[in-house]
Amino acid sequence: MDVKKIILLIGALAIAAVTAVMARNMFAGASAPTAAAAPVVEAAGPEVLVATRALPVGTIIDAEALRYQAWPKGLVQPAYFIKGAEGSVDPADLLGTVVRNEITAGQPLTQGALIKPGERGFLAAALGPGMRAVTVAVSTTSSVAGFVFPGDRVDLVLTQEVPGGGEGAPLKASETILRNVRVLATDQRTSAQDAEGKPQVKNISTVTLEATPKIAEKIAVAQTIGSLSLSLRSIADNTAELERAIAAGEVNVPEAEDPKAERRMLLEVASKPLDTNTTFTVGADVSRFQRSSVPAKAAQANGSAVDSSKIPAVTVHMGPSVRVARGNNVTVVPVGAK
């Protein structure tokens, strides 16, 4: 072999060996990068009063709606409620106040964002757009023994006696005429807590409700027909009501995934009083000795009414029967009887 080629080969092998050694030393000495956790920067500022959830206009403040939270010092405004500063308040002192302007979740409250009971325009601020306030008289039994508080949702049940046109006991009936009605105040209270912030249960004589103009008219008429009772609704009923409203086509479901549109839809269903799909119960549904229809006037063949006291008494038999009329004489014959 040529001496020059041998020298070139040995040189190439030497260079390759040196390169391999250097590469091994380089990778062996290098350590894996370490991920350092970023330090948690706490807000170096005073605590301000913020909303724990979205508070639309007309929301009645409860114990879970507000809390103090640290806020960056450079972003604190004089209009905020600052803890420990002049003009600061205890969140318990704001229970029962009403939101005047919409407040988003986590947003600081300003001095003019809430309106207190007794101030001018308080009840008007508690009402939603296009809504009215109407007051109904209640008793201990018809108001769920005082466990109905401002902000709750109730159904209105009308109980009445329908005499009809004939003799005999009147028809006793009870009907759910309205559903999902918001309670604005009980007596003159707009908060369920006492001065110490504790829940307070007491007998009430009046309840102020939020209703549409048409529903307010129905409530006014219902009070002249019979007695009204409140039926307290569960919070979980909002989900069932939403499903029913969607199935009935009463709400517009957003086609695209739009959280804001979905939230508006939920608020619309949750805050809307309803006077449709009402149910009723008559005395016969409760007791077999009560009527299932109103007493009707007896009529002659020519259609004129006659004195029901002159009609012979009719014995009512339980079970299937056949009515046999001979002039003014009516006989009820049980099926299968001889």
C-alpha positions in Angstrom: 0.0 0.0 0.0 1.1 3.5 -0.7 2.8 5.2 2.3 0.8 8.4 1.7 -2.5 6.6 1.9 -1.5 4.9 5.1 -0.6 8.2 6.7 -3.9 9.8 5.6 -5.9 6.8 7.0 -4.1 7.0 10.4 -4.7 10.7 10.5 -8.4 10.3 9.8 -8.7 7.6 12.5 -7.0 9.9 15.0 -9.2 12.8 14.2 -12.3 10.6 14.6 -11.1 9.3 17.9 -10.4 12.8 19.3 -13.9 14.0 18.1 -15.6 11.0 19.8 -13.9 11.6 23.1 -14.7 15.3 23.0 -18.4 14.6 22.2 -18.7 12.1 25.1 -17.1 14.5 27.5 -19.4 17.3 26.4 -22.7 15.3 26.8 -21.6 13.6 30.0 -20.8 17.0 31.7 -24.1 18.7 30.5 -27.0 18.4 33.0 -30.7 18.4 32.1 -32.3 21.8 32.4 -34.2 22.4 35.6 -37.6 24.0 35.5 -37.8 26.7 38.1 -41.2 27.6 39.5 -42.1 31.2 39.0 -42.5 33.0 42.3 -46.0 33.8 43.4 -46.5 37.5 43.4 -49.1 38.5 45.9 -51.0 41.7 45.4 -49.2 44.3 47.5 -52.2 46.5 48.2 -55.2 46.9 50.5 -58.3 44.7 50.5 -61.3 45.9 48.6 -64.9 44.6 48.5 -65.5 42.5 45.3 -68.4 40.5 43.9 -68.0 36.7 44.2 -70.3 36.1 41.3 -72.1 38.0 38.5 -74.7 40.4 40.0 -77.2 41.6 37.5 -79.3 44.8 38.0 -81.9 44.2 40.7 -80.0 41.4 42.5 -80.7 41.3 46.3 -77.4 41.0 48.1 -77.0 37.9 50.3 -74.3 36.6 52.5 -72.3 34.9 49.7 -72.4 37.7 47.2 -69.5 39.9 48.5 -66.1 39.4 50.1 -62.9 41.4 50.7 -59.9 40.6 48.4 -56.4 42.0 48.1 -56.1 44.4 45.2 -53.0 45.9 43.5 -52.2 49.2 45.1 -51.9 51.1 41.9 -55.4 50.1 40.8 -57.3 51.0 43.9 -59.8 53.8 43.3 -61.2 56.1 46.0 -64.8 54.9 45.2 -64.0 51.3 46.3 -64.9 49.9 49.7 -61.5 49.6 51.3 -61.1 47.4 54.3 -60.0 49.3 57.4 -60.2 52.7 55.6 -62.7 55.4 56.3 -66.0 54.5 54.9 -65.3 50.7 54.9 -68.3 48.5 55.7 -68.9 45.0 56.9 -70.4 42.8 54.1 -73.1 41.8 56.6 -74.2 45.4 56.7 -75.0 45.3 53.0 -77.4 42.3 53.2 -80.7 43.2 51.6 -79.4 46.0 49.5 -80.1 45.9 45.7 -77.6 46.2 42.8 -78.2 49.4 40.9 -75.6 48.8 38.1 -74.5 45.4 36.8 -71.4 44.0 38.5 -69.3 41.2 37.0 -67.7 38.4 39.0 -64.5 39.7 40.7 -65.2 43.3 40.1 -64.8 45.8 43.0 -67.9 47.5 44.3 -68.2 51.2 44.1 -69.9 53.5 46.6 -72.9 54.0 44.3 -73.3 50.5 43.0 -75.9 49.5 45.7 -79.1 51.0 47.0 -80.3 50.4 50.5 -83.8 49.8 51.8 -85.6 53.0 52.6 -83.8 55.0 50.0 -85.7 56.6 47.2 -86.1 54.3 44.2 -85.1 51.2 46.2 -88.0 49.0 45.1 -87.8 50.2 41.5 -84.1 49.2 41.4 -85.0 45.7 42.7 -87.4 45.2 39.7 -86.2 43.8 36.4 -86.8 45.6 33.2 -90.5 45.6 32.3 -91.5 44.1 35.7 -93.9 45.3 38.4 -94.2 44.9 42.2 -97.5 43.6 43.6 -98.2 42.8 47.3 -100.4 39.9 48.5 -101.8 39.2 52.0 -100.7 35.9 53.5 -101.0 34.0 56.7 -98.7 31.7 58.7 -99.9 28.6 56.9 -100.1 30.2 53.4 -96.6 31.6 53.7 -94.8 28.4 54.5 -94.6 29.3 58.2 -92.4 32.3 57.5 -89.7 30.3 55.7 -90.2 32.4 52.5 -87.4 35.0 52.2 -86.6 37.8 49.8 -85.0 36.4 46.7 -86.8 33.0 46.9 -88.9 31.7 44.0 -92.5 30.6 44.7 -95.6 29.3 43.0 -99.0 30.9 43.7 -101.9 28.5 44.6 -105.5 29.8 44.5 -108.1 28.0 46.6 -111.7 28.7 46.1 -115.3 27.4 46.4 -117.4 27.3 43.3 -121.1 27.2 44.2 -122.5 26.7 40.7 -126.2 27.1 39.9 -127.8 24.3 42.0 -128.2 23.2 45.5 -125.7 21.1 47.5 -122.2 21.6 48.6 -120.1 23.9 46.4 -117.1 22.6 44.4 -113.8 23.0 46.3 -110.9 23.6 44.0 -107.2 24.5 44.3 -105.2 25.7 41.3 -101.6 26.7 40.7 -102.1 29.9 38.8 -98.5 31.2 38.7 -95.0 29.6 38.8 -91.5 30.9 39.4 -92.4 34.2 40.9 -89.6 36.1 42.7 -90.2 37.4 46.2 -89.0 41.0 46.6 -89.8 41.5 50.2 -91.7 40.0 53.2 -93.7 42.6 55.1 -91.2 45.5 54.8 -88.0 43.4 55.0 -85.8 42.8 52.0 -83.3 40.6 53.8 -83.6 37.2 55.5 -80.9 38.1 58.1 -81.2 40.1 61.3 -78.8 42.8 62.5 -76.2 40.2 63.4 -76.3 38.6 59.9 -78.1 35.5 61.2 -81.1 33.9 59.4 -84.3 35.2 61.0 -87.6 33.3 60.6 -90.8 35.3 61.6 -94.4 35.3 60.8 -95.3 37.6 58.0 -98.6 39.1 56.8 -97.7 40.4 53.4 -95.4 39.4 50.6 -94.3 41.7 47.7 -93.8 39.8 44.4 -92.2 40.6 41.1 -94.5 40.1 38.1 -95.2 41.2 34.6 -98.0 43.7 34.1 -100.4 41.0 32.9 -99.5 38.6 35.8 -99.9 41.5 38.2 -103.5 41.9 37.0 -104.1 38.2 37.5 -102.8 38.3 41.0 -105.2 41.3 41.8 -108.2 39.3 40.5 -107.1 36.1 42.2 -107.2 37.9 45.6 -110.9 38.7 45.1 -111.8 35.1 44.0 -110.3 33.1 46.9 -107.3 32.7 49.2 -103.7 32.7 47.9 -101.0 30.4 49.2 -97.3 30.4 48.5 -95.5 27.2 47.4 -91.7 27.5 47.8 -89.7 26.3 44.8 -86.5 24.3 44.9 -83.4 25.8 43.4 -83.0 22.7 41.3 -86.3 23.4 39.5 -84.5 25.9 37.3 -82.8 23.0 35.4 -86.1 21.2 34.9 -87.8 24.5 33.9 -85.1 25.2 31.3 -85.5 21.7 29.7 -89.3 22.2 29.6 -89.0 25.7 28.1 -86.5 24.4 25.4 -88.9 21.5 24.5 -91.8 23.9 24.3 -89.8 26.4 22.1 -90.3 29.2 24.6 -86.6 30.2 24.5 -84.1 30.6 21.7 -81.2 28.2 22.0 -77.9 29.7 20.6 -76.6 27.6 17.7 -72.9 28.3 18.3 -71.1 27.8 21.5 -71.5 31.3 22.9 -71.1 31.4 26.7 -72.6 34.9 26.9 -75.6 33.8 24.9 -76.1 30.7 27.0 -75.9 32.8 30.2 -78.5 35.2 28.9 -80.8 32.2 28.1 -80.3 30.8 31.6 -81.1 34.1 33.2 -84.1 34.6 31.0 -85.6 31.3 32.1 -84.6 31.6 35.7 -86.1 35.0 36.1 -89.3 34.7 34.1 -92.6 34.2 36.0 -95.0 31.8 34.2 -98.7 31.6 34.0 -98.9 28.7 31.5 -99.2 24.9 32.1 -101.2 25.4 35.2 -102.6 22.5 37.2 -105.6 22.1 39.5 -107.1 19.8 42.0 -110.8 19.5 43.0 -112.4 18.0 46.1 -113.1 14.6 44.5 -109.3 14.2 43.9 -108.7 14.4 47.6 -111.8 12.7 49.1 -114.5 10.4 47.5 -117.1 12.3 49.5 -116.4 15.6 47.7 -117.6 16.9 44.4 -115.8 16.7 41.1 -117.9 19.3 39.4 -120.1 22.3 40.3 -123.8 21.8 41.2 -125.8 22.3 38.1 -129.3 23.7 37.8 -132.0 21.2 36.8 -133.7 22.1 33.5 -137.1 21.3 32.0 -137.6 19.8 28.5 -138.1 23.3 27.1 -134.8 24.5 28.6 -136.2 26.7 31.4 -134.8 26.3 34.8 -137.0 24.7 37.6 -136.7 24.8 41.3 -134.4 22.0 42.3 -136.2 21.6 45.6 -139.2 20.2 43.7 -137.1 17.5 42.1 -137.3 14.1 43.8 -134.2 13.2 45.7 -131.8 11.0 43.8 -129.9 8.3 45.5 -126.3 8.2 44.3 -124.7 4.7 44.0 -121.0 4.1 43.8 -119.7 2.3 40.8 -121.0 2.1 37.2 -124.7 3.1 36.8 -127.3 4.1 34.3 -129.5 7.2 34.6 -133.1 6.7 33.5 -135.2 9.8 33.1 -139.1 9.7 33.0 -140.2 13.3 32.8 -138.9 15.0 35.8 -138.2 11.7 37.6 -134.6 10.6 37.3 -133.6 7.1 38.5 -130.0 5.8 38.8 -129.8 2.1 38.3 -126.5 0.4 39.1 -125.1 -1.7 36.3 -125.8 -5.4 37.1 -128.6 -4.6 39.6 -131.9 -6.4 39.3 
